[in-house]
Amino acid sequence: MGKPSRYPLAYSLFVKEQLSGVPVVANMKLAADKWKSLSEIQKSPYVKKSTELKAVYEKDLAAWEAK
């Protein structure tokens, strides 16, 4: 098993959801503007998911380093 991939940040999860099926370069600024306009409550599902993925990453990384 190779080194685990780093977990995605909340912003990355949001952008991935917003741009699914759309050319990324053309709409990256639009997604960034949307993210900036979100309230903390609206951002919370992405922050929560990122935090969960971070915990999994840290566990996998510790297991990988122990080998």
C-alpha positions in Angstrom: 0.0 0.0 0.0 1.4 3.4 -1.0 1.3 6.6 1.0 -2.4 7.8 1.3 -3.5 10.9 -0.7 -4.0 14.1 1.2 -7.6 14.8 2.2 -9.5 17.5 0.2 -10.2 20.9 1.8 -13.8 22.1 2.2 -13.3 24.6 -0.6 -12.1 21.8 -3.0 -15.2 19.7 -2.2 -17.4 22.7 -2.9 -15.7 23.5 -6.2 -15.9 19.8 -7.3 -19.6 19.7 -6.6 -20.2 23.1 -8.4 -18.2 22.2 -11.4 -19.1 18.6 -12.0 -19.4 18.1 -15.7 -18.3 21.6 -16.5 -14.9 22.7 -17.9 -13.0 23.8 -14.8 -11.0 26.6 -16.2 -14.0 28.5 -17.6 -15.9 28.5 -14.3 -13.3 28.5 -11.5 -13.8 32.2 -10.9 -17.5 31.7 -10.6 -17.1 28.9 -8.1 -14.6 31.1 -6.1 -17.1 34.0 -6.0 -19.9 31.6 -4.9 -17.7 30.2 -2.1 -16.8 33.7 -0.8 -20.5 34.7 -0.7 -21.5 31.6 1.4 -22.2 32.0 5.1 -20.5 29.8 7.6 -23.6 27.8 8.0 -23.7 27.2 4.2 -20.1 26.2 4.2 -20.5 23.8 7.2 -21.4 20.6 5.2 -18.1 21.0 3.2 -16.1 21.8 6.3 -17.6 18.7 8.1 -16.9 16.4 5.2 -13.3 17.7 4.9 -12.8 17.2 8.6 -14.1 13.6 8.3 -11.8 12.9 5.4 -8.9 14.5 7.3 -9.4 12.0 10.2 -9.4 9.1 7.8 -6.3 10.4 6.1 -4.5 10.8 9.4 -5.4 7.3 10.4 -4.2 5.9 7.1 -1.1 7.9 7.2 -0.2 6.7 10.7 -0.8 3.1 9.6 1.4 3.7 6.5 4.2 5.3 8.5 4.1 2.4 11.0 5.0 -0.1 8.3 
